[in-house]
């Protein structure tokens, strides 16, 4: 790979906006609704008002059309906007 060449996209799962996943209405961290930027079978990218630490663990509430699930989550990366 040359200096001016963009690295290849190593993603193995297709990312979709949350609006394309009809079964999920919203995602919450603690009691706060987060903005889901994209979601895939391997994770999600979100913006939230809470500072998260990389390598930390938390739980996300996935609010669906039929039920709500509390899912364990691992923070892989975090960037302050």
TANORPE-V317296 format. One line per field, one symbol per residue. psi: psi as a letter, one per 20 degrees, with the letter a starting at -180 (. if undefined). Layout:
psi=???
This chain:
psi=prhjpqqqojpiqppqqhiinhipgrpqocjppqoogrqaiiaqpqprippqpqjrqappooorhhrpqopqqpogqppp.
